[in-house]
Amino acid sequence: MWRKQLTRTLRDLLAIGFGCFFYAFGLVSVNIKNHLAEGGITGITLILRYWFHIDPAYSTIFLNIPLIILGYKFLGKRALAYTIYGTGMLSAGLWVWQRLAFVQNLNLHNDLFIAGILAGLFGGIGSGIIYRFGGTTGGSDVLARIFEQERGIPMGRTLLVFDILVLVSSLSYLDIEHMMYTLLASFVFSRIVDQTMEGAYSARGVFIISKKHQEIGQRIMDEMERGITYLDSEGGYHQTPQKMLYCVVSPSEIADLRRLIQDEDPRAFVTIVDVHEALGEGFTYQRPRRSLFSRR
């Protein structure tokens, strides 16, 4: 058991470290070179860099130390350790990338639109990896957790308000044009973070109510090789007991599933919902191979 836990911890630390360095690379090679702001504590480090010429590698540590101490009792041991580690790795990444000549010579600052997209990509992928493996880079995440536990304010709301305050403060050294491209980067960042955290196994959950639920279920198992579940339900109008069928398929299989249901029961009631991640046989394990000429 301890070996499995050790392996999982080492995997988490490697992934969080990679995510921090990836995020730091984008900050150094894109944000700083193109005078694009950033939200949270990282945005404050960029403000301090412009006005007081303080290296973000150092200000990241200095700003996070009091926050980590303040949030000590609000974080579990594992979360606290990962937060300290993530903060240290982000600071190390900023220090390293700023001192490598090839990074400084990268030509990523000729077009602000491209720079905004790249800033969002680097930040979103890096942060998504960090969050996916249970890490954070400290800063506003710690503050948001404190407000949630002490005041009942949702973390998302606190993070949004904090980011807005930092971005408005960044207007002290940015013009409106650069701020608009910063907002573009923030939009791309949020979308990429969601996709990175969802992983490669996003899917669709399908609820089917039909008098031919057995026929539809059998065809789903035989032709699509997906598992199904029958749920007991009751119609609200007539209060008639009936079966509801539930299955999970990949987004690319939705069209096939629709055709299958239409063939069996054109009057079937179907609801399709997003499943952010699907784990288990058929999604994370190898599915049986189909013959190229097999019938569907």
Beta strands, then each sheet from edge to edge (+ up, - down):
strand 1: 203-209
strand 2: 228-234
strand 3: 241-249
strand 4: 269-275
sheet 1: 2+ 3- 1+ 4-
end
